[in-house]
Every structure is written in C-alpha cells, then in structure tokens.
Amino acid sequence: MSTPGTRAPVTAGTALRARLALTEPAVRAATGWLWRPDGLGRRYAVYLPVMHAVIRASVPLMERAAERSTALGATDAVGAPLAAYLREHVEEERGHDEWLLGDIAALGGDPAAVRARQPPPEVARFVGTQYYWIEHHHPVALLGYIAVLESCAPAPWLAERIAEAAGVPRAALRTVREHAELDTDHTADLFALVDTLPIGPVLVNALTTSALHTVSGLLDLFARIDRAACVDENPARGGTSTS
C-alpha cells in the first residue's frame, strides 16, 4: 500500500495497457478498412497466406524465448515464470498455422504454393525484430508482441460478415472463428502474468517498445494486404510479387 501523498508504483501491466490504449483508434480504423465489404473476398484471399507467414513463426519464437528465459538462470527473477508461461502457451498455439492452410485449401488455394513462397518483407520485419530482441536483449520483449496479436483477435461476428459479404465458404473461416473464441482468455492470461512479473523499468521499456513496434508492423501488414488485393496479387495461387 502506498503512503498518503505518494503514487503507487506503475506495474508492467499498467504500462502495457496504457500504451496499447493509445493505439486503439489506429488499430480500429485499420481493421475497419481491412474488413470493409467492398473487395472483401479478394482481401481475405490475400490475408490468409500473409497471416500464415506470421503464425507459422509463433511456436518457434516462443520456444526460443523459453530457452533463453531458462538460460538466464537464478540471477534473473523474470526467467523462470516467463519460461513456464511460454511453454504452456506453445501448446495452446501449436497447429494454428495448419488451420490457415486448411482455410486456404477450402477457399480453392494451394497450400503447397503458400509454404514454398518467400514471405514478404513486411512479415520478415514484423517477426524478425522479435528474434533480435530475444537473442540480444531480453525474451520478455516477446510478451509485447503476443499481447498485441491476442488483443487484436477477430471479433466474434467477423466470420459471419466475411461469409455473407464476400461469399466465402464457412469451411474457409476456421482460423477467424477459432481465434475469436480463444484469444480473449489468452489475453487475460498474458496480462495476469505481466501484472505479477518482477519487472523493472528497463524491462518495462522492452515490453512496451515491443508492443508498439508490433502495432506498427501489424498496420503495415494490413496495408500490404489491401494493396495486394487491389492488384489481385493472391499468394495462395502461387504469385511471386513481394512488393
């Protein structure tokens, strides 16, 4: 309890929530534009391979971060609880990239072409930054990345909107539908962890910087999807452009 006239210490969870709250208007505007009815079918066909390129990295990222957290040893009070959370979350996220490939196949795309295609630079920047911070700063930064992806989960009504507005088969909407159900609980679990981790100012900054970078990268990905759909660049059909 803080004494009269003093401020209670700002927790890492409070700092993270505050930073993400500032980004909410931009994220809402971008997602509203992404899921607008006009051209939605083309955008969804581009969205699936782009998101597959992101999600296929989720489990390897968390596994590496868990290894680094364990290697920090007893001298770092964050390492053990962070590693335990990441190892549990790995099992919750395992196989979600296969959901996306199933959606691509149900939409008439070619999962083998998606696997073979080099991911676009926006994806490499989005994911690759996390590898750098895990290896060369502190794996707690990955929680900022996870917080944004979980917080930006599809709305419960989105799958039905895509089906009705774009004529997308419901069999091609598994990932959107499942993540709308799962990610609310995942977000709560993550913030419960962040609120209890013994994180000082340096690691709070790592966490919040990672989150803000992730929001910026996500907006770049959404813009890329929109641009690609406008020129009918569909990676699921084996296109080669990475512009």
C-alpha positions as CSV (number, residue, x, y, z in Angstrom):
1,M,0.0,0.0,0.0
2,S,1.3,3.4,-0.9
3,T,1.6,6.1,1.8
4,P,-0.6,9.2,1.7
5,G,0.7,11.7,-0.9
6,T,2.7,9.2,-2.8
7,R,1.9,7.4,-6.1
8,A,1.5,3.6,-6.2
9,P,4.2,2.1,-8.4
10,V,3.3,1.6,-12.1
11,T,3.2,-2.1,-12.9
12,A,4.3,-3.5,-16.2
13,G,0.8,-4.5,-16.9
14,T,-0.5,-0.9,-16.3
15,A,2.2,0.5,-18.6
16,L,1.4,-2.0,-21.3
17,R,-2.3,-1.4,-21.2
18,A,-1.7,2.4,-21.3
19,R,0.5,2.1,-24.4
20,L,-2.0,-0.2,-26.2
21,A,-4.9,2.1,-25.3
22,L,-3.2,4.9,-27.2
23,T,-3.0,2.7,-30.3
24,E,-6.6,1.6,-30.3
25,P,-8.0,4.3,-32.6
26,A,-5.5,3.5,-35.3
27,V,-6.0,-0.3,-35.0
28,R,-9.8,0.1,-35.1
29,A,-9.5,2.3,-38.2
30,A,-7.2,-0.2,-40.0
31,T,-9.3,-3.3,-39.2
32,G,-12.5,-1.5,-40.2
33,W,-10.9,-0.7,-43.5
34,L,-9.5,-4.2,-43.9
35,W,-12.9,-5.8,-43.4
36,R,-15.0,-3.4,-45.4
37,P,-17.4,-5.2,-47.7
38,D,-16.0,-3.8,-51.0
39,G,-13.5,-6.2,-52.3
40,L,-13.6,-8.3,-49.1
41,G,-13.3,-11.6,-50.9
42,R,-10.0,-10.6,-52.6
43,R,-8.6,-9.2,-49.4
44,Y,-9.5,-12.3,-47.4
45,A,-7.7,-14.5,-50.1
46,V,-4.6,-12.4,-49.6
47,Y,-5.0,-12.2,-45.8
48,L,-4.8,-15.9,-45.3
49,P,-1.3,-16.5,-46.7
50,V,0.1,-13.4,-45.2
51,M,-1.2,-14.4,-41.7
52,H,0.1,-18.0,-42.3
53,A,3.6,-16.5,-42.8
54,V,3.2,-14.8,-39.4
55,I,1.6,-17.6,-37.4
56,R,4.0,-20.3,-38.6
57,A,6.6,-18.4,-36.7
58,S,4.7,-18.2,-33.4
59,V,5.7,-21.6,-31.9
60,P,9.4,-21.3,-32.9
61,L,9.5,-17.8,-31.5
62,M,8.1,-18.9,-28.1
63,E,10.2,-22.0,-28.0
64,R,13.4,-19.9,-28.5
65,A,12.2,-17.3,-26.0
66,A,11.6,-20.1,-23.4
67,E,15.1,-21.5,-24.0
68,R,16.6,-18.0,-23.5
69,S,14.5,-17.4,-20.4
70,T,15.6,-20.7,-18.8
71,A,19.2,-19.9,-19.7
72,L,19.0,-16.6,-17.7
73,G,19.1,-18.8,-14.6
74,A,18.5,-17.8,-10.9
75,T,20.1,-14.4,-11.3
76,D,17.0,-13.2,-13.3
77,A,13.7,-13.4,-11.4
78,V,11.7,-13.0,-14.7
79,G,13.2,-16.0,-16.4
80,A,11.5,-18.9,-14.7
81,P,7.9,-17.7,-14.7
82,L,8.3,-16.4,-18.3
83,A,9.6,-19.7,-19.5
84,A,6.8,-21.6,-17.8
85,Y,4.2,-19.3,-19.4
86,L,5.8,-19.6,-22.9
87,R,6.0,-23.4,-22.7
88,E,2.3,-23.6,-21.8
89,H,1.3,-21.1,-24.5
90,V,3.3,-23.0,-27.1
91,E,0.9,-26.0,-26.7
92,E,-2.1,-23.7,-27.0
93,E,-0.8,-22.2,-30.3
94,R,0.6,-25.4,-31.8
95,G,-1.0,-26.3,-35.2
96,H,-2.7,-22.9,-35.8
97,D,-0.7,-22.4,-39.0
98,E,-2.3,-25.7,-40.2
99,W,-5.7,-24.1,-39.6
100,L,-4.7,-21.4,-42.0
101,L,-3.5,-23.8,-44.7
102,G,-6.9,-25.6,-44.3
103,D,-8.7,-22.4,-44.8
104,I,-6.6,-21.6,-47.9
105,A,-7.4,-25.1,-49.4
106,A,-11.1,-24.6,-48.6
107,L,-11.0,-21.3,-50.5
108,G,-9.5,-23.0,-53.5
109,G,-5.9,-22.0,-52.9
110,D,-2.8,-24.1,-53.0
111,P,-1.2,-24.7,-49.5
112,A,2.0,-26.1,-51.1
113,A,2.4,-22.8,-53.0
114,V,1.9,-20.8,-49.8
115,R,4.6,-22.9,-48.0
116,A,7.1,-22.5,-50.8
117,R,6.7,-18.8,-51.3
118,Q,9.1,-16.4,-49.7
119,P,7.2,-14.4,-47.1
120,P,7.0,-10.6,-47.9
121,P,9.4,-8.2,-46.3
122,E,6.7,-6.8,-44.0
123,V,6.4,-10.2,-42.4
124,A,10.1,-10.6,-42.0
125,R,10.3,-7.2,-40.3
126,F,7.3,-8.0,-38.1
127,V,8.6,-11.3,-36.8
128,G,12.3,-10.9,-37.2
129,T,12.5,-8.0,-34.8
130,Q,11.3,-10.3,-32.0
131,Y,14.1,-12.8,-32.7
132,Y,16.7,-10.0,-32.4
133,W,15.3,-8.8,-29.0
134,I,15.0,-12.3,-27.7
135,E,18.7,-13.1,-28.6
136,H,20.3,-9.7,-27.9
137,H,18.2,-8.0,-25.2
138,H,15.6,-10.0,-23.1
139,P,13.0,-12.5,-24.1
140,V,10.3,-10.7,-22.0
141,A,10.0,-8.4,-25.1
142,L,8.1,-11.2,-26.8
143,L,5.2,-10.6,-24.4
144,G,4.6,-7.2,-26.0
145,Y,4.3,-9.0,-29.4
146,I,1.9,-11.6,-28.0
147,A,-0.2,-9.0,-26.2
148,V,-0.9,-7.2,-29.5
149,L,-1.7,-10.3,-31.5
150,E,-4.0,-11.6,-28.8
151,S,-5.7,-8.2,-28.2
152,C,-6.3,-7.8,-32.0
153,A,-8.1,-11.1,-32.3
154,P,-11.0,-11.3,-34.7
155,A,-14.3,-10.1,-33.4
156,P,-17.0,-12.8,-32.8
157,W,-19.1,-11.5,-35.7
158,L,-16.3,-11.3,-38.2
159,A,-16.5,-14.8,-39.7
160,E,-20.2,-14.4,-40.4
161,R,-19.6,-11.0,-42.0
162,I,-16.9,-12.4,-44.3
163,A,-19.2,-15.3,-45.3
164,E,-22.2,-13.1,-46.1
165,A,-20.5,-10.1,-47.6
166,A,-17.9,-11.9,-49.7
167,G,-19.4,-15.3,-50.2
168,V,-16.5,-17.1,-48.6
169,P,-17.3,-20.7,-47.7
170,R,-17.7,-21.2,-43.9
171,A,-15.2,-24.1,-44.2
172,A,-12.6,-21.4,-45.1
173,L,-13.2,-19.4,-41.9
174,R,-11.9,-21.8,-39.2
175,T,-9.0,-19.6,-38.1
176,V,-11.0,-16.4,-37.8
177,R,-13.8,-18.3,-35.9
178,E,-11.5,-20.2,-33.5
179,H,-9.3,-17.2,-32.7
180,A,-12.4,-15.1,-31.9
181,E,-13.3,-17.7,-29.2
182,L,-9.8,-18.4,-27.9
183,D,-7.9,-15.2,-27.7
184,T,-10.0,-13.4,-25.1
185,D,-8.9,-15.9,-22.5
186,H,-5.3,-15.9,-23.8
187,T,-5.2,-12.1,-23.4
188,A,-6.4,-12.3,-19.8
189,D,-3.8,-14.9,-19.0
190,L,-1.0,-12.8,-20.5
191,F,-1.9,-9.7,-18.6
192,A,-2.2,-11.7,-15.4
193,L,1.3,-12.9,-15.9
194,V,2.7,-9.4,-16.7
195,D,1.0,-7.9,-13.7
196,T,2.9,-10.3,-11.4
197,L,6.3,-10.4,-13.0
198,P,9.1,-8.6,-11.1
199,I,9.9,-6.3,-14.0
200,G,12.0,-3.1,-13.5
201,P,12.0,0.0,-15.7
202,V,14.4,-1.4,-18.3
203,L,12.3,-4.5,-19.0
204,V,9.0,-2.5,-18.9
205,N,10.5,-0.4,-21.6
206,A,11.5,-3.6,-23.6
207,L,7.9,-4.9,-23.2
208,T,6.1,-1.7,-24.2
209,T,8.6,-0.9,-27.1
210,S,7.9,-4.4,-28.5
211,A,4.2,-3.9,-28.2
212,L,4.3,-0.5,-30.0
213,H,6.6,-1.9,-32.7
214,T,4.2,-4.8,-33.2
215,V,1.2,-2.5,-33.6
216,S,3.1,-0.5,-36.3
217,G,4.1,-3.7,-38.0
218,L,0.5,-5.0,-37.9
219,L,-0.7,-1.8,-39.6
220,D,1.9,-2.3,-42.3
221,L,0.7,-5.8,-42.9
222,F,-2.9,-4.7,-43.2
223,A,-1.8,-2.0,-45.7
224,R,0.1,-4.6,-47.7
225,I,-2.9,-6.9,-47.8
226,D,-5.1,-4.1,-49.1
227,R,-2.6,-3.1,-51.8
228,A,-2.0,-6.7,-52.9
229,A,-5.8,-7.3,-53.2
230,C,-6.2,-4.2,-55.3
231,V,-3.9,-5.6,-57.9
232,D,-5.3,-9.1,-57.4
233,E,-2.0,-10.5,-56.1
234,N,-3.0,-13.7,-54.4
235,P,-0.2,-15.7,-52.8
236,A,-2.4,-18.7,-52.4
237,R,-2.3,-19.1,-56.2
238,G,1.5,-19.0,-56.2
239,G,2.1,-15.4,-57.1
240,T,5.6,-14.1,-56.8
241,S,5.4,-10.4,-56.1
242,T,6.7,-9.2,-52.7
243,S,6.1,-5.5,-53.3
